[in-house]
Amino acid sequence: MTHLSLQLLAFSVIFYTTSAFQAKTVLASSRPTRSALQAELTPRQLQFWEDVESGLVDIEKYYESKNGQSMDRIWTFCKRAQGELPLPRPEVKGHQPSEEHVDGLTAKPFWDTAADATNFPWATKLEDNAHIIIEEFQQKLLNNIPQGEGGLFSSDSAWQSAIMGEGWSAFRLQRLGVWNVANCAVFPKTYDLLRGLDIPLAVRGVCFARQATGSGVAAHSDGRNFILTAHLGLRIPDGCWIKVGDEERTWSVGKLTTLDTSFEHSTGNPTDEDRHVLIIDFWHPELSEAERAGLEFIYDLRNKFESGEIPFRQPRSKADGQGLGGLWNALTGGN
């Protein structure tokens, strides 16, 4: 089994070990302490976790005032992500969660999103309008946009190939919370439809995915139990399959196949045609609004650190500084 952890998304330049969040620390209560962080983390890593803590404190205050929602599970997430807590136990057979884990969420291989309007009010609407996406996608293929190297499905597949295999490639509309303006312009109807459905999109984003003929994705787990992944069938040759845990299914054109990728999962395309789906990552429905905000803050901050957008400063234990705790106040007006 292989975990697709945070280090696959970006270079782990600010974290303590090869797992992008994991750092051996000793914490009091459920929040990181200055002395433990100082003992184990580099100044850059210490800066990151100080800023995480500062931001989460502000988010917690905001939601306690707004609706009384707790952030306890996110503090526990941080504690485990830094290595203080052991890895979570699998909920059921085939479940392979990682240190990036939110306690207490329902875990099952497949979710019937279209039949659950309470938790997924957007799913039926997406299926009802799937023809818009399918027609636009088919038109691009008919226009002979190349799919291989240098073409439609070459934008970011290289970093995926170690896990996903050479036969899998993607054309991304959104990644890490940011819409790709140029790519969305290629699929304007798809973009407008997705934006209008108010899907609670998670950090990994939205993409068209191609599984080349005669290829498959080896069994692996993404580890994160707080994100669910929906595949909208676009072109599905007979014989293609997806296995999650011990359960094997196929896709249907115009329908959603939704899975929890913290289960071991794999795919296969033994046919002589390519398989295409639209992949949509979204938050687990049992996360509260406050918990989503906390996770969004952590991952957005991580991405800013990894990209170099956040300049180095001496940790507050070594020099005065505000960190990024004020970011949340700036976004919410300090309320």
N, C-alpha and C positions, 0 to 999 in steps of 0.2 A: 504494500500500500504506500502511496505517495501523497503527501499533503501539499496542496497549492497554497502556501502561506504568503504573508505580506511581502516576503523578500522577492517573490516572483513579480510583484507589481512595480517595485522600485529598488534601487540599490540600498542596502542596509548600512547606511553611513552613520546613523545616529543611535543605533541600538546596540545592546550589549553582547548578544550572541548571534549565531547564524539565523535564529528565528527573529524576525524583524521587531517584534514587540518584547521578546523575552529578555529579562535582565534579573539576575539574582539579587534580590533585595529582602530586607526584613522590615515588615510594616507593622505599625501599631494600628489597631482598629481596622478599618477598611481603606485607609488612605495612606499614601506614601509619606514617610517621614524624612526630614532633611538629613538626619545623620545616616540613615540607611542608604539613601541615594548618594550621598557624598562618598560613602565607603566603597560603592560598587560601580558607579557610573562615571563615564568620561564627562568633561564639562559640557560637551554638546548634548550628550544624552540627558544629563541632569537638567539642562535648559529645557529640553523637550518635555520631560515629565513634570517639571515645575509649571510649565505653561499649560499642560494638560490639566493639572490639578486646579490652577487658577481659573481656567475657563469653565471647568465643570462646577466649581463652587458657584460661579455666577449663574450658570444655567440652572443649577439646583434651586437657588434662591428664586429665580424667575418663575419656575414652574410650581414651586411650593406656594408662591403667592397667587399664581394664576389659577391653578386647579388642584393643588395639593398632591401632585404626582411625585412619587419617590424616585430617587436616582440610585438607590442602594445596589441594584443589580449592575449598574454601570461602574460603581466603585469596586465591586467585586470583580468585574471584567478587567479593570485596570490592575488590580492586585494579581490576578492570575496571569495577565499578559506580561507582567514583570517577573514572573517565575516564583512568586511567593506561595501560590496555591498549586496543588497538583493538577494535572490534566483532568478534565471532566470524564466521568464514566460514560460509556455508550448507553443510550437510552434503550435501544433495541438492537437486535442482530443486524450487522451491516453498518451501524452508525459509528462514525469515526471523527468525533469532534476534536478540536485543537485547543490551544491556549486562548484563541480568539473566540470566546464562548460567553453567552448570556444564559444564566441559570434559569430553569423553570419553563422553557419554551417547549411546546409540543414538537416532538420529532417523529416524522414518518416519511417514508421514501417518496411517495407521490401525494399531491394535493389536487383535489377536484375543484379548481378555482371557479369554473363557470357555474357550478351548482351551489356555490356559497356566496350569495349576494351580500350577506351581512359583512363578511370579512373581505370580500373581493368585489365590490360593487362595479368595478371597471371591467371585469373579465368578460362578462356576457356582451357588453357593449363592444369590446375589442373583437370578439368572435363575430358579432353581427356585422362589423365593418371590415372584416379581414380581407374582403375582396378588393378593397382600396389598396391595401398594402401589396397583395398578391399581384394585382394588375400592374401596379407601378414597378414592382420588382421584375416581373416577367418582361415588361417593356424594355428595361435596361439590358436584360439578357438578349432580347431580340435585336437590340441596337448594337449587338456584338461588342459590348464593353468587355475587354479582356478580363479573365478571372484569375489568371496565374500571376507570375512575377511581374510587377509593374502595373497590375490591373486592379480590378475592383476588390479582390480579396487578398491583397498583399500588404495592407496598411500597417498591421502590427502583429502579424502572425509569427515573426521570428522569435520573439521572446517567449511565445507560448509553446513552441515546438518540442521543448524538452519533456513536457507533460502531455500535451494534446496530440503530438505526433505531426509528421510532415503533411498529412492529408487534411488537417483542419486549419482553416484560416477564417479571418473575420474582416468585416467592413463596419467600422464603429460609428454610430451616430452620437453616442454619449459615453464618456468614460470618466470615472472618478468625479462625478457630479457636474461635469462640464460638457455641454453640447458642442460637437464639432461642426462649426458653421459651414465649412466647405462640404463636408460629407452630407449634412442635412440638406444642403442645396441640391444634391443629386437626387434626394428622395423627399421632396417638399410635402407631398400628400401624406406620406408616412409620418413625417415629423409633426405636421399639424394635427393629425389624428392622435398620436401619442400624447402630445402636449395637452390636448383637450380632454383627455380621459382622467386626468388627475391621479395617475398611477403613483403610488408612493415609492419612487425609484430609489434604489440603494446605491452604494458607492461604486459598484462594479460597472453599472451602466447598461447600455442597449447596443446591440450589434446584429447585423446579418451574419450568419455563420454557414460556412460551406464545409461539407465532409466529402472529400473527393472519392471517386469510385475506387473500390478495392481497399479502402483504408478504414481505420477505426481509432478511437481514443482509448488508451489503456486505462485500466481500473485505477482510480485515484479518489481522494476526498479533498474538497476545498477547505474543510475544517470549520468554517464559520456557520453556526447554526441559526444566526439571526437574519440571514438573507435567504429568500426563496428565489428560484429561477424558473421562468416560464419560457417554453419554446412554442412559438406559433409556427405551425407547419406551412411551408411555402411550396416546396417541390419535394415530394417524398416517394422515391422509387420503392416498389414492393420488395420487401426483404430487409429493409433497414430496421435497426433495433436500438433500443436504449435500455440498459439495465441499471437499476438503482437498488442497492441492497441485494436481496434475493429475487426481486421482482423485475421481469422483463416485459417491455411494451414496445410499441412502435408509435410513430407520429401520425396525425391525420391532417390533411390540408385544411387550413382555415380554422383549426381547433388548437387549444392550448394543452400542452403537456407540461405540468408543473412539478418540479422536484426540489428536494432539499439536498443541496450538494455537499452537506456535511456527512452524508452517507457515501460510501464507496459507490462510484458510478462509472460506467463505460458505455461506449457506443460502437456500432459497426455498420459499415456500408459495403456489403458483399456484391453489390450490383454493378452494372456497367454504366450507371449514370450518377452524377453528383446529387447529393442531398442538401437542401437549403432550409434553414429555419431562421426566424427572428427571435433572438434571445433578449429577454427582459429580466433584469435583476431588481427585486423589490424587497422592502422590509417585511420581516415576519409579522403577521397581524397581531400577535400577542405582545409586541413592544408598545409601550406607551409613547405618547407624543414627546414626553421629556426624555425617554430613553433613546428615541430616534435622534433627537437633537444632540444628546451627548455623544452618540456614536458618530454622527456626522461631524461634530466638532473634532473628535479625536482623529478621524481619518483625513479630514481636510487639513488639519494641522500637520499630520504626518506627511502628507503630500507636499505641503509648503516647505517643510524642513528638508525633505529629500530633494526637492527641486532647487534648493538654495534660495528660495524666495524669502525665507526668514533668515536674516543675518545673525551671525554669532554674537552673543553677549555673554559676559561673565554670569554664571548662576547667581541668584540672589543671595546665596549663602556666602558668596565671595565679593559681590558688589551689588549696590542697589539697582533695582530694575523693576519694571512693571510687567515684563513678559507679555503674553497675549491674552491675559485674563480680561483686559479691557475690550477685546474684540467683541465679546458677546454683548457687553453694554452698548457698544457702538451700533451693533446690529439691531438691538431692541430698544434703543433710546434710554437705556439705563433703568427700564421698568422691571 
